[in-house]
């Protein structure tokens, strides 16, 4: 799954924690070469204060540019986002349970030119000394960045994340998470697990056998889906680790930008069993192929082995025009409905669904992704031909997609000067 995990869990006997639990850096084009840079920072409340005004470096090697922008705290941020029940008093409020706050900072910069390799970077010292899987964690700088190519794609905005990086891992329990990365421009996203970085060129050094793809002791091994960003783990030891996810943005097959999330994962002993979700209509299948211009609906069922726990099921609104409704009861069912258009043919759309219980001291939750592949019949009748009403012309249509025999109905337009395809009469999109 994608970008920065920030995990808040309490391991019995933990004496201290760093304030940095995770972060990501994104950008939004405001018009022309002006961009709003956003740093999202997740702080462990037992640590030192959050940064005041992060400074983001901006550079382009190909254009010989080096500048920067100061980002200022967004009003209303700095709130606690700990998934803790109401009776749990966290460290954000003077209690003993680990608490997390989210801080968001914005800065506006006008880039002096268009370049293919803009890099926005943010660095902070230092990582948590309690991390067990890397060398010298307390002296490791925390670094994240984002890339932009505005030479071929002027005024592009980066992917952003819809799910907050505050998951819990439980010893011996399978856990799945998705950061919910999405792109407002409709570009294709590709995910990968990368080394967390200390600087632009220097990654952290994992202890063997840990690495970027296997950041903790998991059995079965950590699985990661580069198309959806899903990550699933089954931790086998109480440990603290770090990981990072890179989300690359492609338009017409060309890389035009990227963002990354850096996160800390802590494994704890849990008395609670994590809730889960089924695949589409109760199956183990989390993707579906549908026809354009036809409504599709399917159900997602919630499950929990703990008797009497109330579950909540929500989605990230990642598909425009789609709806997601949930029923009532202890284990509600989520129903997704959407009617894709002809412009959606050939595209795959992914959304995420979170299930969360009401356990104490921390809620148990998981996030799963669902992919909708849109197919349909595409017809090409060749270039337009202008002819007199008494003339003859030959027009040949070529259909692709779907199955069966395609038959077409033709008619003249109102000006009696152009022949055009009206619709296919026979042809199945399945």
N, C-alpha and C positions, 0 to 999 in steps of 0.2 A: 504494500500500500504506500503510500506516499509519504515524506517530508518531515516534520519534527515531532517526536513523541516526547511529552513531558509526563513523567509518571510520578504520582504522588502516592506513596505507600509508606507504611511505617513498619520497619523491621524492629523486632523487640531488641532493646538494648542499644539502639542507634544513638550516639552521643551528640552528633552535630550534622549539619547539612549545609551545602553551599546554597546561595540564593538563586543560582541559575538552573532552572529546570527544563528550559527549552526556549527556542526562538525561531522566527522566520522573517524574511525580508521580501516584500513584494512591491510592485510599482503599478501606477495607473496613469495613463496618458490623459492630460487635461486639455489637449489641443496643441497642434504644432509640435514643437520640441519641448514642451513643458510637461513635467511629470510630478506626481505626488509619490514620494517614497514612504513606505510604511514598515516600521519595525514592530513586531509583536513579541513581547517578552513575558515569560512565565517564571515567577519568582517563588521560591520556597520561603514561607513566612518566618522560618526560624533563622534565616540567614541575614546578611546585610541588606541595606535598602536597595531598591531598584535603581537603575541608572537615571540620572536627572534629565539630560538632553543628549541622546546618542548622536554621535557624529558618524555619518555614512560617507565613506570614500567613494569617489566616482572616477573611473579611468577608462581610457581606450588606448591600447598599444598601437593599433594601426593608424590612429589619428594623432598620436602623441599628446593626448589630453590627460590632465590630472587635476581634479577639483574635488569638491565635497559639499555636503549640506548637513546642517544641524536639524535634527528632528525633535519636535516638542510633543510633550504628553497630550494625548487626546482627552478632552473633557469627559468625565464620567468613567474613565478607565482606572485601573488599580483596584478593581473589585475582586473579591474572592470567587474562585470558580471551582473550589474543591467539591467533588461529588460525595459529600458527607451528609448523613441524616441529621435532622434538626437537634437531636440529643447529643451529638458529637461536638465538643468544643475544641476547635482546631487552634493551631499555633498562631493563626491570624487574629484570634480573639483571646489570646492568653491561655489557651488550653494545651493539651499534650498531643493531640492528633495532628499529623502533618497537614498543613494547609497551603494552598496555592493561590496566588493572585495573578491576574492578567493585566499587563500594562501595554498600551498601544501608543506609538509615537509617529507623527507625520512631519514630513518636510517637503517643500516644493522647490524644484530646481528646473531651470531652463537650460537644456544641453546646448552647447555652442555650435554643434554641427551634427550631421547624421553619420554614424559609424557602425561597422558590423560587429564590434566586440566591446560594447560598453559593459563594465562590471561595476555593480554597486556592492560594497562590502562593509561589514560591521564586525568589530572585534571587541571582546570583553574579557577581562581576567577576573577570576580563573574558574576552572572546573572544581567539582566537589571532591574533597579528599577521600570521601567514603566510597568512590568508584573503585571496583575491584578488578576490572578487566583490561585496564590500560596502564602504561608506564607513567609514573609521576603525575597523577591526575591533578594534584593541588597546584602544580606549576604549569599546567596546560592552559593556554589561552583558548577562548571560545570564539570561533569565527564562522560567519555565514555570509553568503553572497547571492546575488541574482545577476543574470546576464540579459542583455538586450541587443538585438540587431535592428536598429531603426533606419538602416540604409535601404533595405529592400521592403521593409514594412513600417512606414511612418506611422506614428501614433498608435503603437501596439501596447496593450496592457497585459501584464503578466497573469499567469494562473494565480488563484488565491485558494485559501483553505476554509472549508465550511465547518469542519469538526475541530474542537479544541483538543490540544495534545495533553489530556489529563487522564490517561487510562491506568488501570490497576492490573498487575499480573499476579496470579496466585500460584503457589507452588503446586506442581502436579496437575494443573488444569489447563486445557487448551484455551487459548485466547486469540481472538481475531480483531483486527482494528483496521480502519481506513481513514486517512486524513481528510477525505472528501475534497480533493483538489478539483477545481473546475475553472473553465476559461470563458469569460463573457464574450469573446470574439468567435467562439465556436471552433478554435484550433484543436488539433489532435494532441493528446498528452501521452508521454511515455515516461514510465517511472523506473527508478533504479535505486538500489541501496549503495551508498558510497561511504567512504571513510569520513567520520567527523573530522573537522579541520581545526588546527591551531592557528594557522595563518593561511594566506591564499595558496601557498605552495607546500605547506607542511601538515600532513595528517597526524592524528594521534597514533600511537603505536600500541596495538593490542598485544596482550599476553597470548601466547599459543595455548589452545587452538582457536581462539576467538579471532574474528575478522568482521569486515563490513556486512557480509552475508550471513554470518553466524555470530551475532553480538552477545549471545548468552547460551548457557547450557540448556538445550532444548531436545526433547525426544518425543515424537520424531523431530527431525531437524527443522529449522525455521523455513517456512515457505513464503514466497513473495511472487506476486503477479505483476509483471511489468506493464500490462495493458490496463489494469484496473487500480493498481496500488494496494491491493489487499495484502496484509501480512498476518500470518498465523504462527504462534509459538506455543510450546508446552514446556515451561521452565522446570528444570529438575534440581535446582539449587537456589538457596537464598543468596542473592548477589545483586550488585548495583552495576549497571553498564550504560554505555552511551551508543547511540546509533544516529544515522542521518539518512534522509531520503532526498533524492534529486528528482524534480519534475521538469522534463523538457517539453517545450512547446513547438509544434511543427505546423507550418502552413504550406499546403501543396508540396509536401515532402521536404521542405526546407526548414532547418532549425532557425527559429527566430527569437527564442528566449528561454530562460530557465529560472527556477527558484529552488531553494532547498530549505529543509527543516532539520534542525539538530535537536536531539532529545536525550533525556536520561530515563532509564528503565530500572525500576526497583522491584524485586520479587519478594513477596511476603507470604507468610502462612495465613490462609483464609479459612474461617469456619463456614463462610457462605459459598454456595455453588453458583457459578456464573450463569445468567440466563442466556438463551440463544435464539436464533431465528432459523426457519426452514428456508429452502430455496423456493422457487416459483411454484405456487399451488401445492405446497407441501412436499415437493420433490427435493432432490439434492442438486438440482440444476439452477444456477444463478444467472443464466443468460437465456434470452428468448429471441427468436426471429419473427418479425411482424411485417405486415404489408402496409405500404403507404396509403393514406386516405381511408384507412379502416381503423375503427376504435379497437384498442386492445386493453383488457383488464386482467389482472391476476392478483392472487392473494398471497400474503406472507404471514405465516403463523409463528407466534411466540411460544417459547417453551421455558420451563424452569423446574428442576427437580425438587426445589424447596417448597414444601406445601404452605400455601397461604400467602405467599409473597405477591404483592401487586406489581405488575409490569407496566411500563410505559413504552410505546413504540412511536418513533418520530422519524421523518426523513429530512434530507438537506435541500429540498426544492431545486435540485440540480437540472431538471428537465423542464424548460419553459413550456407552459401549456398543459403540463401533466398535473394530476391531482393525486393526493394520497390521504385516505381517510382511515381512521381506526375505530374499531368497535369498543365496547365496554367489557367489564369483567376482569378477573385476575390476569388472564392471558389473552389480551386483545389481538385481533387479526387486523393487519394492515392491508388495504386494497389500493393498488395503483392502477390508474386509467390514463390513457393518452391516445390521441389520434395524430400520428405523424403526417406530414405533408409530403408532396412530391419532392420538395427540395431536400428532404431528409434521406432520400434514397441513397444507399451506399455508405451511410454513416452508422456508427455505433455510439450510443448514448448511455452513460453510466450514472447512477445515483446511489446514495448510501442510505442505510436505515440503521438507526441505533435502537437497541433494546436495553432498558435499565430497570433494575429492581429497586425495592425499598429497604434493603438490608442495612444494618448498622454494624460498625461505625461508618463504613463506606458503602455506597451503592455499588453493586456489581453491574457491569455493562459490557457489551460487545457491539461492534459496528461491522456490518456486512455490505458488500456492494452488489448491485444488480445491473445487468447490461441488456439494453434493447437494441438489436440490430435491425435496421430498416431496409427492406428490399422493395422492389417494384419494377414495372416495365418502363424502360427508357426507349424513346423512339426518335430517330434522326431521319428527316425527310430530305436532307441535303440543303443546299443554298436556295434562297427565295428566287423565283423566276417571275419577271413581269412580262406578260404577253397580252396581245390584243384579244378581244373577246372571240374573234373568228379564227385565231391561231390554235395550233396544237403544241403541246409540250409533254414530255415524259418525265414523271416524277417517281422515284423509287424510295420507299421507306425501309429502314432497317431497324428492327426491334431487338433489344437485348434485355436480359433479366427475365425471371419467371420461367414458366414452362408451358407446353401446349402449343397450338397453332394460333398465330396472331392474324386477325382479319381487321381491315381498316375501313372506315367510312370517310369519304372525301367530300368537300363542297367548296364552291367558289365564295370569296368574300363579297361584301356588298358593292365594292367598286368593280367587280367583274374583271379584275386584273391580276389576281394572285390566287393560286391554289394552295390550300392548307389542310393539314390533318386535323380532324375533329376529335376522334377518339378511337381507341381500340375496341373492337367488338368481342373478340375472343382472345383469351390469354390469361393464364393463371399466374399470379405473382409468387405463389408458393414454390 
